[in-house]
Amino acid sequence: MFKADLRNSAGEPTGAVRGVTAMLRRLLADYPDSPIAVIFDAKGKTFRDELFEDYKAQRPPMPDDLRSQVQPIHDIIKAMGLPLLVIDGVEADDVIGTFARQATEKGLDVVISTGDKDMAQLVNQHVTLVNTMTETTLDPDGVKEKFGLPPELIIDFLALMGDKVDNIPGVPGVGEKTALALIQSLGSIKDIYQDLEAVRSLDFRGAKKMPEKLAENKDMAELSYLLATIKCDVELDIDIEAIKNQEQDTQSLLTLFKQMEFRSWINELESVNSTTVVTAASTPVNDHTTREQDYHTILNEQQWQDWLKKLNEAKLFAFDTETTSLDYLEARIVGVSFAVKAGEAAYLPLNHDYPGAPDQLDFDAVMADLKPLLEDPTKLKVGQNLKYDRHVLLNHDINLQGIAHDTMLESYVLDSTATRHDMDSLAKKYLDRDTIHFEDIAGKGKKQLTFNQIGLEEAAPYAAEDADITLQLHETLWPRIQAIPSLVKVYSELEMPLLPVLNTLERNGVNIDIWMLQSQSDNMAHQIAELEKQAHESAGQTFNLGSPKQLQEILYEKQELPVKKKTPKGQPSTAEEVLQGLADDGYELPQIIMQYRGLSKLKSTYTDKLPLQVNKSSGRVHTSYHQAVTATGRLSSSDPNLQNIPIRSENGRRIREAFVASNGYTLLAADYSQIELRIMAHLSGDESLLKAFAAGEDIHRHTASEIFDIALEDVSSDQRRSAKAINFGLIYGMSAHGLSKQLGIERHQAADYMQTYFDRYPGVRQYMDNTREQAKEQGYVETIFGRRLYLPEINSSNGMRRQYAERTAINAPMQGSAADIIKRAMIAIHSWLSEADTGIRMIMQVHDELVFEVPLEQLDMAKDTIEKFMMGAAELKVPLEVGIGVGDNWEQAH
């Protein structure tokens, strides 16, 4: 790993010391504001040696030259002021794993500096691996790229193939390629052992005899899984948030460097300007002072008038607000920032009220100056997520006009999957710029300051940078979009016009009946109590249904239910998927537990929480719609998530009953019928599908008639249900195995159904084949309207990732086109409602459905007009069909 043959003039080895020190110096430079803990293995045995006495038995003893360098490394780490941890009884990996879990649970981002492949199992949205020697990082996507598997399957991979270095046995005869083929095709070790016969049909050498090998060595596979699993619950005397770097002991460090004869580092420490030299040499990612930038803080009237003139004369300027809250209805302006050219920006503070804050310009006077500028549609503005800023300005009676560009939407349209679309991520990807993060200046957690409490010396550069980076991003992204005419149309005709539509939709909000929800909560509480009583009766004792340990004992020790999966500690799992499997197998207690958990989640997420989300000013619930989250163009929502309100269970439907019309209004729900199947018919041009839709036939009944070779009138409800599963399953890339599980039939029978489907609808198969080939050639697929979805894995040598990309290639044009169509409908309807004095309010968008609050006297007109706009949102080879429902509440209307 390091050049261990390096020596000083006394002949002492120094290579490992130099390598570790260089790595730590690099980390300190790259993460100057972050605490860094250095963790070493302790001497002696660990719990893994108790599990398997040959664990690491084949690892040769540490060479003398390396052993002699351990103490100097420890001494240098301490002199650098870094915490050094050595925990008896566990390996360093387990301590790191425990910190990683702590960080994930607390929502903290951590980096693990390592070259050890075992650590890939710890990677998630908060945990990243970095290898300073190869300058590579591994996030969840990086793990998939490198290993061909997601982080959650790395343990299974290591357990099957074993590890010669650590003497983890693995399964005899299973090497890296075989392990990869097994997991990519069948899933986890649990999944593999549940369907060993499926192994014979896989395409690798020795597959036909592999089921016997796996069966014979199941105990070894399970042991290897335990040995390969990094322990994430080590009892530590220190919490991750308590890790702090101490002041560097420069004199001790200098003595150690002289002993090792590290001349360049000695010169740095002895230099009067050592800090400047180190900073310049290493270019730390959070160093914001060395950039070429001309940022101003506007504190007097003359400065403001000068900038106001610049803004009025600019062809385009970037604009951003700093506010008191992320809640768009509650937020008030603290200050505003502007940029007219790259590298030049200004921050205008208006409401910083911390003790000692300097005098700021009069708020009302500045707002009066800004109103005509910001409401002028000819004064073009660019921003990052301007929907939020538009809300904030409306709170101050300013109706933002002239929104020419939004960098979040530019990035999203250019490539929805290339990166997250927040400004910090975009700056890093497209400008290679590390921005000042809000937490850098405001702190974290409960002690985090609001923007009005932050000192101007920190607030001003942060705010000015926001405007500057936004302008630079636009200058980078817009030419790339312009080079692709179809994307210009998606951006300028769909996403940008939708911004004010969503703005209005969010402000309209929806009326809910909090008393009904509270009654439902009470009713659910009684049901939950009854389920708890049933669970105790089924178990033959009282116990805490939320305790995995107690549940383990009852299910697996007392009731002796089959163990379907084990935890990393080797205990029988009580995870939801495991209990659902046991419930599906007919076991009573797991069935009760699943009902209990589902009802508890419904209560806590909706009936308890929705009343708390009612805005005090409007008396309504206001969700947030997100344009730049899903890969395909669909909208998502949060706080509350309207897309996930359940409709299949009785309790779920009752929640929709609490979404009610205001007095004098009714709710109207307009829903596209089977829109993705209609898009499939359009894209594939399949004659049978086109004829069925043109004739207004029930497409699922028609498919059942074709597959089961019976007359339409003879199709049973079960046959129609099966045909529906096939219709939707195939456009989502479902395999015969998946279809067999969903329908509860044998795999060969599911495969026969699929074959018959393609025989009856040959145009669909041709479309799928053509789409796969086209995606492989150009690397992306498109919706009907030209939205692109890039598929970087479409030509991957990794079969699992390639197949996923192929499934996505087939489905994305349908799902994306459906998203585009409802967006076109929303834009058209919003334009009509803005111009006509109807009193109709568009209040929700959920999947393929729009919900309106309609004055009773306008109902007939609303039905006809809304249906007309939605049906006219696209011209397909088959008619769009819109179902209209009306009611006092959402459930009635739906």
N, C-alpha and C positions, 0 to 999 in steps of 0.2 A: 504493500500500500504506500509506504513512504520509502525514500532512499536511505535505508538503514545502514548503508556502508559509509556514509559521511562521518568524518571524525575530526576532532579538534587536534591541536598540535601535541596534546598529551596522549593521543591515541584513543581517547574515549569516544564511543559512538554517539552521534548527535542527530542522525537522520530522522528518527521518529520524533524527537523533541522539536526539530525544525518544522516537520510536517504538521504536527498538531498545533504548534504555535501559529504557523501561517494560516491554518484553517480558522483558528479562533480570531486572529486579527482581521481576516476577511469577513467573518460573521459580524464582528464589532463594527466594521466599516459599513457593511450592507444594512445592518439593523442597529443604528446608533442609539435609538431611543428605547430599545427592547432589552429586558433582562435576559441573560443567557446562563443556563445551568449546564454544567459539564458532569456527566454521569459515567462512572466506571463500575465494572464488575467487582464484587467483593470476593475475597478469598474463601475457599471452602465450598461445600456442596449446597445445592438448592433443592427445591421441591421436585424438580424434574429428575434429579438423581434418585429420588425415592420412588418415582413412578417407573423408572427404567434405569437399572444400574449401569447399563452400557452407554448411557447418554454422554455424548462428547468423549467417549472412551478412546476413540481413534484419533482424537485431536492431539498432535504432538505437543510436548511441553514447550513453553515459551523460550525462545533462544536467549542465551545469556546476554547478548548485546542488546536485545530489546528489553529484557527484564531490568537491566541497569539504568534504562532511560525512564522507567515509570515514575520514580521519585522526582527527578528533575521536572518532568511534565507536570506532576501535581504541584510542585513548588511554583512553577511559572503561572499556572492557572490561578493559584491563590494570590500571587503578586499582582496579577492583572485585575484582581478584585472580583473574580467570578466565583459563584457558589460551586463547590465540588461535593458531589454526593456519592457515597458508597454505602449501599444498604445490604446488610447481611441476609442470607437466605434466599435472595432473589437475584436475577440477572439485571444488568443495566437496562436491557430491553424492557423488562417488566416495570421498572421505575418510569421509564420514558412513556410506556403505554398507559400507566396510571395518570401521569401528567396530561397526556393527550386526551384521555377520557374526561378528566377534570375540566380541561379547556373547552372541550366540545359541549359539556353540560352547562358551562357558564357562558357559552357563545363567544369565547376568545379565539383568536387566530394564532396558531403556533406553527413554527417551522422546526422540523427535525433534521439536523445535519448528519447524514449517514450515507453509506454506500451499500448497506445491508438490505437485500431484497426482502427479508422477513418483515421489515418495517412497513412494507407496502400495505399490509393488512390494517394499519392504523389510519390510513389516509381517508379523509372525508372533507366536507365543505370547509372545515375549520383547521384541518391538519394537512400540511404539505411537507414533502421531503425535499431536501436540497442536498446536492453533492457538490461541495466547493471545488473538488479536484477536477470534475468533468464539467462543472458549471451547468448542471442540469437540475431541473425541478420536476417533481411529480405531484400533480394534483389528481383528483379522481380520473379525469380524462387521460392524464399522462400515464397513470397505472394501467389503464385499459390499453393504451398505445404500446407500452413497453412489454407487458406480460400477456396481452390478449384476454385479460380477465378484469372485472371490476375489483376494487379492494376487498369486498365482502367474500370473494371466492379465493383469495390468495391462500388462506389457511388450508382449504380443501386441496388446492394445488400442491402445496408443500407436503401435506400429509400423504397424498397419493404417491408422489415421486420420491419422497424421502430427502434427506440431506446428509451427504457423506461427511461434510465438515463437522456437523453436530451429532452425527450418528443417529439421526432420526430414521428409523427403519423403512417407513413407507410400505407399499405393497410390492412384493417381489415381482419383477417383470414389468413394472410400470415405470417408465422413464418420463422425461419432461414432455416429449411429444405426445405420448400416450395419455398422460395426465391431462394435458391441454385438450386433446381431442375428446376425452370423456366429459370434462367439465363444460367445454363449449357446447357440446351436443346435448348433454343431459342435465347439467346443473351441478348442484352441490353433492357431496358424498352421500348425504341422506337421500337425495333424489336418485342418485345412481343405484344405491342399494335397494331402493323401492321398485326399481324396474331393471333388474340385471339382464333380463332377456333382450332388452332394447340395445344392449351393448353389442350383441352379435352383428347387428345390421350396420354398425358404424364403419367408416372407411379408414381403418388403420390396420397395420400388420398385426396379426394375432388376435383380432377382435373376436373371432368365433370361439376361441378358448378362454377369452378373458373373463367371462362371467364366473367360471369355476375358480379361477385364481382369486378373484375378488371375494367370492363367497368363503373360500378357505382362509383368507387373511383379513376377515372383517375386524377381528379383535386388534390386529396390528394396525389397520387403518384408523381405528378409533383411538388407539394409543398414540399413534403418530399425530393425529389431530390435536390431542391434548399437549403433546410435546411442542408442536409448532405454534400453538396459540400463545400469544403474548399476554401475560397476566395484566389486567388493567384495574385491579382493585387492591394493590399493595398498600398496607398500612404505613403511611408516611407521617413523619413528625412535622412536615412542612406542606402547605397548600401552594398550588401553582401561583396564586396571586401574591403570596408572601415572598416569592423569589425576587431578590434585589441584587443588582451589581453594587459592589463597594468601590470606594476610591482606589485607583491604581496605586500600588506601592512602587513608585518609580525607582527608588534607590535599590530595593531588593531585586526588581526586574533587571535593572542595569547590571547588578552583580551576577545574576544568572546568565544574562546574555553574554557577558564577558567570559564567564566560565565556558560557555558553549562556543564562543568566538563567532557570534552572529553580528558581523561588522556593520552591515547596513542598518540593522535595528539599533545597534549601540549608537550610531551616529544620529539617528532620529531622536533617541532619548536625550542625548547630550546637547542637541541643538536647542537654541533659545526659542526658535519658532517651530518646535516639534509638532504642536497640534495642527498648525497650518499646513505643514508638510504632509502629515499623515492624511489630513482631509483632502488635500489636493491630489495626492497620489491615489487614494482609494475611491474617490468620488462617491461618497455614500448616497444611497438612494433617497434619503430624506433631507439632503442638504438643499435648501431652497434659496440660499443666499448667493450662489454663484451663477445663477441664470442671468442672461441679458434681459432685463426687464425695466420698464419705466412705469412704476406704479405710484399713484398719487392718492392722498387722503384729502378730501374736500372739507375744509373747516371754516371758510369765510365766503361771503356773498360773491366777491369778485371771481374766486376760483370756480364757484358754481356757475356763474353766468358765462364764464369762458367755456366750461364743459358743455353747458346747455347749447351754446352756439355750435360747438363741434358736433353735437348729436343731431341738431337740426340740419346741418349741412352734409352729414354723412349719407352716403347711398344706402348703407346698411350698418347697424351697430348691434353689438351683443349687449344683452341686458339680463340682470339677475337680481333677485330679492333675497335679503337676509331677514329672517323672521323669528318670532317668538315660539313657534310650534310647528310640528309636522302635520298637525290636523288642519286641513285646508280651510275649514270653516272658522276655526278659532284663531288662526295665525294672524299676527299683526306685524307690520313692517318695522324692522329695526334699522335697516339701511338698504341702499341700492348700489349696484356696481355697474360699470359700463366699460366697453372697449370699442374703439373705432378702428384700430389697426393692431396687427399682431405685436405683442410685446408692450403695448401701451394701454393702460387701464386705470380706472379711478374708483375709489369707494367713497360713497357719500353717507356718512353715519348720521342717523336722525334720532335714535332713541336708545343709545347706550346710557344706562342709568346706574352703573356701578360707582361706588364711592371714589371721588377724585376724577371722574370722567370729565374730559374737556368740554367746553361749551360747543354746542352743535347748532346748525341752522334751524330756523323755525320750521317745524314739521308741516303745518298747514300751508305755509307759503311755498315750500318745496313741492308739496302735493299739487298745489294750484299751478305751479310751473310745469310739472310732469304730465298733468292730465291731458292737455291738448297734444303734447308730443306722443304720448302713449296711445291715445285714442285716434290718432291720425292714421288712416289706412295706407297713406302714401309714404309714411316714414317706416321703412322696412326694418324689422327686428329679427334677430336670431337668439335663441336661448336653448337651454338644456332642460327638458321636461317643463315646457312653458305652460302646460295645463295647470300645474301647481301655482306658478306665478300669476296666471290669469285669475285663479281663485282668490289669491291674496289681494290682488289689486281690486277685485270686485268688492272685497270686504271694506275697501276704502273708497268705494263709489267710482272706480276707474275701470272702464271697459276696454281692455287691451285689444287693439286692432293692429293691422299691419304685421301679423305674424308670418314672416316669409319662410323661416326655417326653424327646425328643431333638431339639434344634433343627436339627441337620443333616437329620434325617428329616422334620421339619415342613416345612422349606424344600423338600426334594425332592418331597414329596407335593403341596405347594401348586403348584409349577411347576418341573418337573425341568430345564427349559431356560433359566430366567430368569437364572441366575447359577451360578457354582461354589458349592459348599455348604460350604466351609471358613468358619470363624468370621470371618476378616478380610473376606472377600467379602460375607458376609451382613450384617455390621455396616455396611459401606459402602452396600449396596443398601437395606436395610430401616430402618436407623437414621441413615443419612448420617453415620456415625461412622468416623473413621480410627483404627484401633487401633494399639497398640504391637506391632510385629512382633518375632518371636523374634530375627531377625538384628540388630534395633536394639540389643538388649542382649547378645547372645551373639557377634556377629561372624559372619564368613562363612568358608567354605572349610576348609582344614586347621587354621586357628587358631581355629575356632569352639569356644566353651566349652560344656561340658555344664551343665545347670541348677545342679548342686551347686557349680559353680565361680563362679557369678555372684553379685555382691554384692547384699545384701538391699535396698540403696537403689534398685536397678534391678529386681531380681527381684520384689519385693513388689508394686509397682504393676502390673507386667505380669500377675502371677498373679491378683491381685484383680480386675483388669479382665476377665480371662477369665470369671470367675464372674458378674460384674456384667453383662457384655454378653450372656452366655448367658441370664440371667433376662430381660433386656430384649427379647431376640429372641423368647423364648417368649411374652412378653406381647403382642408384635406379631403373631407368626405364628399362634398358636393360635386367636384369634378369627376370622382369615380362613379357616382350615380349617373351623371350626365353622359358618361361614355356608354351607358346601357339604356337605350330609349324606353324599353319596357319597364325598367325600374323608375324612370322619371315619372311615368304615368301612375304607377302604384303609389309613389311618394306624393305627387302633386294632386292626384285625383281621388286618392283613398285616405292615406294616413294623415296628411296635413289637414284636409277638410274635416276629418273626424275629430280632431282635437277640440274644437269648440262644441261639437255635438256631445262628447263625453263630459265636457265641462258643465254643460247645461243639465245633462242627465244626472250627474253627481249632485248638483245643487238642488235639483228637484226633490231628490230623495223619495222615500216611500213611507206611507203611513202604516204603523203597526198597532195592534191592540195589545197593550202591555198587560191588561187584566186577563185577557185570554191566555197569554203566554204564562203568566204566573199561575193560572188555574191548571194549565198543562204541566207546569213544573211540579205542582202539588200532586197531580195525578200520577206523573212519572215517579215521583218520590215514593208513592204508595206501591206502584208496580215494582220498583227497585227493592223496597223492603220485603215484598212478597217473594220476589226471586231470591233474595238473600235467605229468607226462611226456607224456601224450597231447596236451596243449595245445602243448607245445614241438615235438612232432613235426608237428602240424598247422600250426604257425607256421613251421616250418623253422628255428627258432632258439630258444635259451633266452631267457626274459624273466621279469620279475616280474609274476605274474598280478594282484597288487594294485595295480599302477601304471597309472593311467588314461592317462598319457602314452605309456608303452611299448605299451599295448594299442591306443591310437589309431593309432600308427605302423604296427603290424602289420595291424590290421583294414582301415584306410582307405588307407594309402599302399602297403603291400606287397601285401595281398590285394585291394585296391580294392573292398571291399564297399560297398554303397550307403549313403550318409549319410542317416539317418532324422531326426536331430535334432542341433542344434549347441548348444554351451555358450554362456553369456553372452559368452565371449571369442571366439566364432566358431569354436571347434574342434569337430570331430565328437564327439558324445557317446558315452560308454561306460556310461551309466546303465543300471540294471537293466531298465527297460521297453524301452529301445532294443535291448539285447542279446537280450531275450526275443523281440522282434519279428524280429530277424535269425535267431534260433534256430528260430522257427516257420516262417521262410522256407526252412529246410533247410541253413543254413550251418553247417559242422562246428565251427569254432572257437568261435563264440558258444554253440553247444549244450554244448560241453565247459565253457566258462567258467560257464555258468548252473548246470550240475551241480556244479561246483567251489564256487561261491558258496553254493548251497543246502546242500551237505553241510558246508561250513565253518561256516555259521550254526547248523545243527543241532548240531554238535559244541560250539561255544562257548556256545550258549544252554542246552543241556540236558545232554548227556553229560558235559561238563567241569564245568558249574556246579552241577547238582543235588547231587552229593556234598558240595559246599562249603556247601550250604544245610541240611544235616542238623543239627538242634539237638543240642548236646552232652549236654544233660540227658535229653531224651526219646529220642534216637536216631532221630527221625523228621523228615520235612519238613513244615513248617507254613506254608501259604499265608495270605494276607490276602484276605478277601472284602470287596468294596465294594458297599454298598447304594445309594449316592447318586452314581453316575457316569454310567451309560447313561441315555439319554433315555426309554427305553420301560419301564424297570423291571427289566430283566435284571440279574443279578449279574455282576460282573467280578472277576478275581482278579489278584494280583501276588505276586512273590517266593516261589515261581515263579508264572508265569501259566499256570494249568492249562487255561484255555480255549483256548490256542493250541498245545497239544501235538499235533503233526500225526498224522494217522491214514491218509493216503492212500499215502505212500511206505513202502517196506519198512523203511528205517532209522527212520522216524517210528514205525511200529508196534512196532519193537523197543524203543523208549524206553518205551512203555507196558508192555512185558514186565518192566521193572525196577521197576514199582510192584507190590509183592508183599504177600501176606498174611503176618501174623505166625504163629509156630508155634501149631498148634492151631486156626487160623482159616482161612477161605476168603474170597475176595472175591466179592461179589454186586453186579452192576451192573443197575440198573432204569432203562429208557429209554422215555420216551413216544414212541410211533410216530406219525410224520407229524402231530404235534399242531397245527401251524399250519394245515395243510390241513383238519383236522377242525374247527378253530375257524372257518375260512372257510365250511365247509359249515353250521355252526351260525349264523353271523352272516348269511349270504346266504339261508339257507333254500332253496337250489337243490334241486329235487326229485331230479334225477339224481345229484347228489353225495350227498345224504342216503341215497338207496336203495343206492348203491354201498357206502358205509361201513356201513350197517345190515346189508348182506348179507356183510360181511367181505371184500369184493373187494379185490384189489390195485389201489389207486386210480390208479397210473401206467399199469398195463395197461388199466384201464377207460378212462382218458382217451385212450390210444393207440387203443383200439377205436373211440371216438367220433370222434376227429380223422381217422383214416385210413380210417374206415368199413369196418372188418373185424371178424370175429368175435374174441372174447376169446382163443380158443385159437390163433388165427393171428397174434397179435401177436409180432413178433420182438424180440430183446433190444435192437437198435438203435432200433426204434420205441418201445419202452418207455422207453429212455434219453432220446429226444427229448421224449416226453410228460412225463417227470419234469422236464426243463429248462423246459418250458412251464408246468407246474403251479406250480413254485417261482418261476419268472421273473415270472409275472404278479402273484403276491401281493407281489413286491418292486418292482413297477412297471417291469419291463423293457420296453424298446421293441422294435419289430420289428428295428431296426438291431442292438440288443444281442443279441437272440435269433438273428439271422442269423450273427453272429460266433461265438456259443457253439456253434451247431450246424453251422457251416461250410456254410451254404446261402445262396442269394440272398435279398436283403431282401424282395422281393415274395412269395417262397415262405414266409418267416417270417410276413409279414403275413397271408397266407392261412391259415396254421395258427392264428394268433391269432383271426382272424375265425370260423373253424370252431369254435374252443374256445368263444367267446362264444355262438355259435349253439346249441351243444349244452348249454351251462350258462348260460342267460339270467339266472338268479337272481344269478350272480356279477357279470355286467355291471351289473345293476340295483343291487346292493349298492355297487359301486364308484362308480356315478353318484350314488347317494343320499349316500354318505359324503362325496364331494367337495363336494356342495351343502351338506350339513350343516356341514362344516368351514368353508366360506366364510361361512355365516350366524352360527355361534357362535364361530368362532376356535379350536376345539379338537376333538379326538376322544376317545373313551373306550374303555376295555377293558370286557369283560363285567362286571367287578367295580367299575367306576366310576373307575378311575385315569384321570387326564386327561393328554393331551399337547397343549400349546398350539402353535399353528402361526401365528406372527406374519406369515409370508410368504404365507399362503394367498390373500390378495387383492392381492398385490404386482403393480404394473404391469410389473415385470420378469419376462418370460416364463420365464427359466431358473429363477429362485428360486420362482416360483409353481408351476411343474411339479414341482420337487423337493418342495415342501410338499404337493402333491396326492398324489404317490407315497407320501410319509410318512403322509399321512392314511389311505391304504388299508392300508398294512402295519402301522402302529403298533398298532391294536386287536388284530391277530392276534399280533404278537410280544409285546406287553404282556400280553395275556390268557394266553399260554403262560407268561410269567414269573410271573404271579400264580398260576397253577395249580400250578406246581412249588413255589412258596413255601408255598401252602396245604398241599401234601403234606408238605413239610419240617416245618412247624409241627405237624401232626398226628402225624407219625412221631416227632418229638422228644418230644412229650408222652407218647406210648406208651412210648418207651424210658426216659424219666425215671421213669416209674411202675413199669415191669416190670423185673425183675432177669433180663435176657436175656444180658448180655455183648455184645450187638450194638452196634457203633459206626458211626454215619454219618460217613464220612471225606472225601467229595468231592462237590461239585456242579459239573457241567460241562454247560452248555447245557441240554438236556432230560433229563439223566441224573443219577441219584444212585448213589453207590458206597458200599457198606457192607463192614465187616469183621465176619464172622459166625463164632461158634464152630461147629465142625463139627456138633456134636450139635443145634444150633438151626436148621440150614439149611432143612429142609422147612417149619418153622413160619415162618421169616423170609421165604421166598419168598411164601407165601400172604398173610401179614399185610402186607408191604410193598406187594405188588400191590394188595391191597384198599384200603389207604390212598391209593395214588396214583390208582387208578381212581375213587375216591370224592371226589377233591379238587374236582370240579366236575360239575354236571349239565348236559350239553349235549344237543342234539338227535341227536347221534351218540355212540356209545360211545367212551370213552377206551380206548386199547389200550396196554399196558405190556409191553415185552419184558424178560424176566429172563434174565441170563446169569451163570454161575458159573465160577470158575477160580482157579488159584493166583496168577495175576497179572491185571492190569487188561486186557491185550490178550485173554487167554482169556475173561474175563468179559464183555467188551464184544462 
